[in-house]
Amino acid sequence: MASISEKSFGQRYTKGRELVEYLKLLPTYAPGNTLLEVTSMGTLLDNALTANSNVSSKLSTLQTERDARLVMYESQTGLINKCGQIRDYIASIEAKGKKSVDYKKVQSAVKKMRGKRLTPKPKPKEEGAPAPKTSSTSEVSFGSVLSTAFEILEVIKGNALYAPSNTALTVANFTALLSTIDAKNKLIAQRREEYDDAVEGRMSLYVDLQNRITKVKLALASQYGKTSNEYKDSVKF
């Protein structure tokens, strides 16, 4: 199915509403199909309007959660920088410093984390309907970075010298941070599912609307004839 931009959804809704208002001016309009009657068409449009608002609301909620998560990963006090601090602390306590095994493990992990893209590539301003439910590259990257952070956790848990004065880097607090981020990732996956469901629900309404508009025009052609003003005036909607 071709994608439909947010602007197009609005245009289709407006055209549908204008058609309904036009039908109200035809007192003899009798389609013979209850789904094509003015009342039924109006109800469908009301549902479409509600669906538009629902999609916007779900998208806003999803984006808010994503913005908060990005801070947890990339801010000055975020996960990736904390891992860098852990790396530096290990170098300071190990006799071999940066040549120690644990330092090299954490350094490799930090490089891997910093090589992941955590923000999606720019998209066209008029973005189409979401693609099928698959994990985006950025979503996979968030999971990959967290997985790598758990590898660092195992390193520091096994290092007998590890006892940082910076409490944010202790095993207990670092473990708690990873658990919090893991919960955020799961929440975002849930919010994405809710958004996708809202988009799919709206799409089905607009497919129904398009089909009914086509049939309304056919009903007008049948009742009044294609040369009638009643039919000709409906074509613009």
C-alpha atoms as a printed R data frame, in Angstrom:
    type eleno elety resid chain resno       x      y       z
1   ATOM     1    CA   MET     A     1   0.000  0.000   0.000
2   ATOM     2    CA   ALA     A     2   1.316  3.438  -0.899
3   ATOM     3    CA   SER     A     3   2.233  5.622   2.012
4   ATOM     4    CA   ILE     A     4  -0.014  8.498   2.937
5   ATOM     5    CA   SER     A     5   1.401 11.650   4.471
6   ATOM     6    CA   GLU     A     6  -0.170 13.406   7.442
7   ATOM     7    CA   LYS     A     7  -1.133 16.225   5.095
8   ATOM     8    CA   SER     A     8  -2.956 13.770   2.846
9   ATOM     9    CA   PHE     A     9  -4.919 12.347   5.770
10  ATOM    10    CA   GLY     A    10  -6.103 15.847   6.574
11  ATOM    11    CA   GLN     A    11  -7.039 16.542   2.966
12  ATOM    12    CA   ARG     A    12  -8.987 13.297   2.684
13  ATOM    13    CA   TYR     A    13 -10.860 14.035   5.882
14  ATOM    14    CA   THR     A    14 -11.731 17.537   4.700
15  ATOM    15    CA   LYS     A    15 -12.955 16.309   1.311
16  ATOM    16    CA   GLY     A    16 -15.045 13.640   2.990
17  ATOM    17    CA   ARG     A    17 -16.610 16.178   5.337
18  ATOM    18    CA   GLU     A    18 -17.368 18.517   2.433
19  ATOM    19    CA   LEU     A    19 -19.051 15.675   0.554
20  ATOM    20    CA   VAL     A    20 -21.276 14.922   3.543
21  ATOM    21    CA   GLU     A    21 -22.266 18.576   3.804
22  ATOM    22    CA   TYR     A    22 -23.067 18.512   0.094
23  ATOM    23    CA   LEU     A    23 -25.250 15.412   0.481
24  ATOM    24    CA   LYS     A    24 -27.250 17.216   3.164
25  ATOM    25    CA   LEU     A    25 -28.312 19.674   0.451
26  ATOM    26    CA   LEU     A    26 -29.888 16.843  -1.566
27  ATOM    27    CA   PRO     A    27 -33.153 16.035   0.246
28  ATOM    28    CA   THR     A    28 -34.008 13.276  -2.220
29  ATOM    29    CA   TYR     A    29 -30.637 11.480  -1.924
30  ATOM    30    CA   ALA     A    30 -31.422  7.798  -1.334
31  ATOM    31    CA   PRO     A    31 -28.412  5.524  -1.904
32  ATOM    32    CA   GLY     A    32 -30.121  2.296  -0.891
33  ATOM    33    CA   ASN     A    33 -27.038  1.360   1.164
34  ATOM    34    CA   THR     A    34 -27.135  2.406   4.808
35  ATOM    35    CA   LEU     A    35 -23.340  2.789   4.869
36  ATOM    36    CA   LEU     A    36 -23.627  5.537   2.244
37  ATOM    37    CA   GLU     A    37 -26.278  7.540   4.047
38  ATOM    38    CA   VAL     A    38 -25.401 10.933   5.470
39  ATOM    39    CA   THR     A    39 -25.562  9.784   9.088
40  ATOM    40    CA   SER     A    40 -23.302  6.766   8.519
41  ATOM    41    CA   MET     A    41 -20.812  8.823   6.543
42  ATOM    42    CA   GLY     A    42 -20.756 11.424   9.310
43  ATOM    43    CA   THR     A    43 -20.089  8.777  11.948
44  ATOM    44    CA   LEU     A    44 -17.187  7.374   9.911
45  ATOM    45    CA   LEU     A    45 -15.677 10.836   9.594
46  ATOM    46    CA   ASP     A    46 -16.049 11.425  13.330
47  ATOM    47    CA   ASN     A    47 -14.172  8.192  13.930
48  ATOM    48    CA   ALA     A    48 -11.472  9.231  11.456
49  ATOM    49    CA   LEU     A    49 -11.030 12.556  13.261
50  ATOM    50    CA   THR     A    50 -10.680 10.744  16.577
51  ATOM    51    CA   ALA     A    51  -8.167  8.375  14.977
52  ATOM    52    CA   ASN     A    52  -6.097 11.336  13.736
53  ATOM    53    CA   SER     A    53  -5.922 12.712  17.265
54  ATOM    54    CA   ASN     A    54  -5.073  9.299  18.662
55  ATOM    55    CA   VAL     A    55  -2.162  8.866  16.237
56  ATOM    56    CA   SER     A    56  -0.810 12.310  17.114
57  ATOM    57    CA   SER     A    57  -1.107 11.595  20.828
58  ATOM    58    CA   LYS     A    58   0.606  8.215  20.587
59  ATOM    59    CA   LEU     A    59   3.421  9.688  18.474
60  ATOM    60    CA   SER     A    60   3.954 12.522  20.959
61  ATOM    61    CA   THR     A    61   4.151 10.064  23.857
62  ATOM    62    CA   LEU     A    62   6.579  7.855  21.946
63  ATOM    63    CA   GLN     A    63   8.838 10.786  21.065
64  ATOM    64    CA   THR     A    64   8.868 12.035  24.661
65  ATOM    65    CA   GLU     A    65  10.058  8.635  25.862
66  ATOM    66    CA   ARG     A    66  12.684  8.469  23.119
67  ATOM    67    CA   ASP     A    67  14.015 11.912  23.984
68  ATOM    68    CA   ALA     A    68  14.311 10.934  27.640
69  ATOM    69    CA   ARG     A    69  16.128  7.734  26.720
70  ATOM    70    CA   LEU     A    70  18.631  9.531  24.519
71  ATOM    71    CA   VAL     A    71  19.619 11.647  27.516
72  ATOM    72    CA   MET     A    72  20.138  8.449  29.520
73  ATOM    73    CA   TYR     A    73  22.552  7.220  26.866
74  ATOM    74    CA   GLU     A    74  24.340 10.287  25.505
75  ATOM    75    CA   SER     A    75  24.259 13.104  28.065
76  ATOM    76    CA   GLN     A    76  27.256 14.181  30.113
77  ATOM    77    CA   THR     A    77  26.072 11.905  32.917
78  ATOM    78    CA   GLY     A    78  24.693  9.268  30.564
79  ATOM    79    CA   LEU     A    79  25.602  5.625  30.092
80  ATOM    80    CA   ILE     A    80  28.308  5.995  27.452
81  ATOM    81    CA   ASN     A    81  30.220  8.663  29.377
82  ATOM    82    CA   LYS     A    82  29.948  6.637  32.583
83  ATOM    83    CA   CYS     A    83  31.491  3.691  30.789
84  ATOM    84    CA   GLY     A    84  34.344  5.958  29.736
85  ATOM    85    CA   GLN     A    85  34.834  6.962  33.355
86  ATOM    86    CA   ILE     A    86  34.859  3.320  34.409
87  ATOM    87    CA   ARG     A    87  37.543  2.654  31.818
88  ATOM    88    CA   ASP     A    88  39.691  5.517  33.129
89  ATOM    89    CA   TYR     A    89  39.248  4.380  36.728
90  ATOM    90    CA   ILE     A    90  40.415  0.870  35.850
91  ATOM    91    CA   ALA     A    91  43.537  2.322  34.226
92  ATOM    92    CA   SER     A    92  44.231  4.230  37.453
93  ATOM    93    CA   ILE     A    93  44.050  1.200  39.755
94  ATOM    94    CA   GLU     A    94  45.677 -1.489  37.616
95  ATOM    95    CA   ALA     A    95  49.449 -1.928  37.855
96  ATOM    96    CA   LYS     A    96  49.695 -2.180  34.078
97  ATOM    97    CA   GLY     A    97  47.382  0.808  33.584
98  ATOM    98    CA   LYS     A    98  46.157  1.027  30.007
99  ATOM    99    CA   LYS     A    99  47.936 -2.214  29.188
100 ATOM   100    CA   SER     A   100  45.911 -4.211  31.690
101 ATOM   101    CA   VAL     A   101  43.457 -6.839  30.439
102 ATOM   102    CA   ASP     A   102  40.412 -5.224  32.087
103 ATOM   103    CA   TYR     A   103  41.267 -1.810  30.702
104 ATOM   104    CA   LYS     A   104  41.540 -3.205  27.191
105 ATOM   105    CA   LYS     A   105  38.205 -4.995  27.547
106 ATOM   106    CA   VAL     A   106  36.398 -1.860  28.671
107 ATOM   107    CA   GLN     A   107  38.168  0.340  26.135
108 ATOM   108    CA   SER     A   108  37.094 -2.002  23.348
109 ATOM   109    CA   ALA     A   109  33.516 -1.937  24.670
110 ATOM   110    CA   VAL     A   110  33.444  1.871  24.862
111 ATOM   111    CA   LYS     A   111  34.690  2.162  21.290
112 ATOM   112    CA   LYS     A   112  31.973 -0.212  20.184
113 ATOM   113    CA   MET     A   113  29.318  1.819  22.024
114 ATOM   114    CA   ARG     A   114  30.500  5.126  20.577
115 ATOM   115    CA   GLY     A   115  30.422  3.631  17.082
116 ATOM   116    CA   LYS     A   116  26.683  3.024  17.261
117 ATOM   117    CA   ARG     A   117  24.254  5.529  15.737
118 ATOM   118    CA   LEU     A   118  21.577  6.338  18.305
119 ATOM   119    CA   THR     A   119  19.644  8.918  16.316
120 ATOM   120    CA   PRO     A   120  17.764  8.012  13.098
121 ATOM   121    CA   LYS     A   121  18.775  9.511   9.785
122 ATOM   122    CA   PRO     A   122  16.773 12.614   8.773
123 ATOM   123    CA   LYS     A   123  13.502 11.796   7.007
124 ATOM   124    CA   PRO     A   124  11.468 13.815   4.487
125 ATOM   125    CA   LYS     A   125   9.240 16.430   6.072
126 ATOM   126    CA   GLU     A   126   6.118 14.682   4.834
127 ATOM   127    CA   GLU     A   127   6.760 11.243   6.238
128 ATOM   128    CA   GLY     A   128   4.544  8.471   4.989
129 ATOM   129    CA   ALA     A   129   2.737  5.869   7.050
130 ATOM   130    CA   PRO     A   130   5.148  3.775   9.124
131 ATOM   131    CA   ALA     A   131   6.715  0.739   7.525
132 ATOM   132    CA   PRO     A   132   5.836 -2.766   8.741
133 ATOM   133    CA   LYS     A   133   6.700 -3.445  12.358
134 ATOM   134    CA   THR     A   134  10.441 -4.009  12.284
135 ATOM   135    CA   SER     A   135  13.183 -2.668  14.541
136 ATOM   136    CA   SER     A   136  14.858  0.421  13.116
137 ATOM   137    CA   THR     A   137  18.633  0.649  12.940
138 ATOM   138    CA   SER     A   138  18.657  3.140  15.803
139 ATOM   139    CA   GLU     A   139  16.460  0.900  17.993
140 ATOM   140    CA   VAL     A   140  18.810 -2.027  17.426
141 ATOM   141    CA   SER     A   141  21.729  0.244  18.309
142 ATOM   142    CA   PHE     A   142  20.185  1.182  21.658
143 ATOM   143    CA   GLY     A   143  19.893 -2.491  22.505
144 ATOM   144    CA   SER     A   144  23.425 -3.174  21.309
145 ATOM   145    CA   VAL     A   145  24.904 -0.388  23.440
146 ATOM   146    CA   LEU     A   146  23.067 -1.644  26.510
147 ATOM   147    CA   SER     A   147  24.256 -5.192  25.866
148 ATOM   148    CA   THR     A   148  27.830 -3.926  25.652
149 ATOM   149    CA   ALA     A   149  27.363 -2.034  28.922
150 ATOM   150    CA   PHE     A   150  26.358 -5.306  30.590
151 ATOM   151    CA   GLU     A   151  29.679 -6.740  29.379
152 ATOM   152    CA   ILE     A   152  31.457 -3.906  31.174
153 ATOM   153    CA   LEU     A   153  29.431 -4.677  34.282
154 ATOM   154    CA   GLU     A   154  30.777 -8.222  34.276
155 ATOM   155    CA   VAL     A   155  34.336 -6.877  34.006
156 ATOM   156    CA   ILE     A   156  34.036 -4.616  37.039
157 ATOM   157    CA   LYS     A   157  32.194 -7.259  39.063
158 ATOM   158    CA   GLY     A   158  35.200 -9.533  38.568
159 ATOM   159    CA   ASN     A   159  37.845 -6.930  39.392
160 ATOM   160    CA   ALA     A   160  38.883 -7.237  43.049
161 ATOM   161    CA   LEU     A   161  40.457 -3.752  43.027
162 ATOM   162    CA   TYR     A   162  37.346 -1.997  41.746
163 ATOM   163    CA   ALA     A   163  36.104  0.434  44.435
164 ATOM   164    CA   PRO     A   164  35.543  3.892  42.880
165 ATOM   165    CA   SER     A   165  35.011  6.936  45.078
166 ATOM   166    CA   ASN     A   166  32.557  8.189  42.442
167 ATOM   167    CA   THR     A   167  29.412  6.481  43.696
168 ATOM   168    CA   ALA     A   168  27.786  6.670  40.268
169 ATOM   169    CA   LEU     A   169  30.373  4.134  39.086
170 ATOM   170    CA   THR     A   170  29.985  1.552  41.839
171 ATOM   171    CA   VAL     A   171  28.860 -1.914  40.840
172 ATOM   172    CA   ALA     A   172  25.538 -1.467  42.634
173 ATOM   173    CA   ASN     A   173  24.708  1.901  41.091
174 ATOM   174    CA   PHE     A   174  25.929  0.920  37.634
175 ATOM   175    CA   THR     A   175  23.769 -2.199  37.835
176 ATOM   176    CA   ALA     A   176  20.770 -0.070  38.817
177 ATOM   177    CA   LEU     A   177  21.403  2.283  35.887
178 ATOM   178    CA   LEU     A   178  21.455 -0.578  33.397
179 ATOM   179    CA   SER     A   179  18.214 -1.932  34.835
180 ATOM   180    CA   THR     A   180  16.577  1.490  34.511
181 ATOM   181    CA   ILE     A   181  17.686  1.832  30.892
182 ATOM   182    CA   ASP     A   182  16.528 -1.697  30.117
183 ATOM   183    CA   ALA     A   183  13.091 -0.812  31.502
184 ATOM   184    CA   LYS     A   184  13.029  2.334  29.371
185 ATOM   185    CA   ASN     A   185  13.822  0.332  26.235
186 ATOM   186    CA   LYS     A   186  10.974 -2.049  26.993
187 ATOM   187    CA   LEU     A   187   8.603  0.856  27.625
188 ATOM   188    CA   ILE     A   188   9.536  2.445  24.309
189 ATOM   189    CA   ALA     A   189   8.906 -0.845  22.517
190 ATOM   190    CA   GLN     A   190   5.441 -0.872  24.095
191 ATOM   191    CA   ARG     A   191   4.788  2.755  23.107
192 ATOM   192    CA   ARG     A   192   5.918  1.994  19.537
193 ATOM   193    CA   GLU     A   193   3.479 -0.918  19.408
194 ATOM   194    CA   GLU     A   194   0.666  1.363  20.596
195 ATOM   195    CA   TYR     A   195   1.579  3.951  17.965
196 ATOM   196    CA   ASP     A   196   1.723  1.343  15.193
197 ATOM   197    CA   ASP     A   197  -1.676 -0.014  16.237
198 ATOM   198    CA   ALA     A   198  -3.143  3.508  16.163
199 ATOM   199    CA   VAL     A   199  -1.721  4.085  12.668
200 ATOM   200    CA   GLU     A   200  -3.099  0.799  11.399
201 ATOM   201    CA   GLY     A   201  -6.511  1.528  12.917
202 ATOM   202    CA   ARG     A   202  -6.602  4.920  11.249
203 ATOM   203    CA   MET     A   203  -5.509  3.497   7.924
204 ATOM   204    CA   SER     A   204  -8.408  1.038   7.896
205 ATOM   205    CA   LEU     A   205 -10.829  3.910   8.517
206 ATOM   206    CA   TYR     A   206  -9.419  5.927   5.626
207 ATOM   207    CA   VAL     A   207  -9.524  2.944   3.285
208 ATOM   208    CA   ASP     A   208 -13.175  2.523   4.256
209 ATOM   209    CA   LEU     A   209 -13.764  6.243   3.723
210 ATOM   210    CA   GLN     A   210 -12.218  6.185   0.253
211 ATOM   211    CA   ASN     A   211 -14.303  3.189  -0.742
212 ATOM   212    CA   ARG     A   212 -17.494  4.782   0.525
213 ATOM   213    CA   ILE     A   213 -16.810  8.083  -1.224
214 ATOM   214    CA   THR     A   214 -16.401  6.196  -4.493
215 ATOM   215    CA   LYS     A   215 -19.686  4.369  -3.894
216 ATOM   216    CA   VAL     A   216 -21.505  7.564  -2.928
217 ATOM   217    CA   LYS     A   217 -20.599  9.033  -6.299
218 ATOM   218    CA   LEU     A   218 -21.773  5.871  -8.013
219 ATOM   219    CA   ALA     A   219 -25.021  6.072  -6.062
220 ATOM   220    CA   LEU     A   220 -25.484  9.674  -7.218
221 ATOM   221    CA   ALA     A   221 -24.776  8.655 -10.813
222 ATOM   222    CA   SER     A   222 -27.313  5.854 -10.507
223 ATOM   223    CA   GLN     A   223 -30.003  7.998  -8.916
224 ATOM   224    CA   TYR     A   224 -29.608 11.218 -10.865
225 ATOM   225    CA   GLY     A   225 -27.551 10.251 -13.927
226 ATOM   226    CA   LYS     A   226 -23.975 11.226 -14.810
227 ATOM   227    CA   THR     A   227 -25.152 14.313 -16.678
228 ATOM   228    CA   SER     A   228 -26.965 15.659 -13.617
229 ATOM   229    CA   ASN     A   229 -25.667 18.527 -11.532
230 ATOM   230    CA   GLU     A   230 -26.064 16.348  -8.453
231 ATOM   231    CA   TYR     A   231 -23.461 13.931  -9.767
232 ATOM   232    CA   LYS     A   232 -21.197 16.479 -11.463
233 ATOM   233    CA   ASP     A   233 -20.956 18.591  -8.311
234 ATOM   234    CA   SER     A   234 -19.952 15.546  -6.262
235 ATOM   235    CA   VAL     A   235 -16.930 14.730  -8.464
236 ATOM   236    CA   LYS     A   236 -14.845 17.507  -6.912
237 ATOM   237    CA   PHE     A   237 -15.005 15.901  -3.484
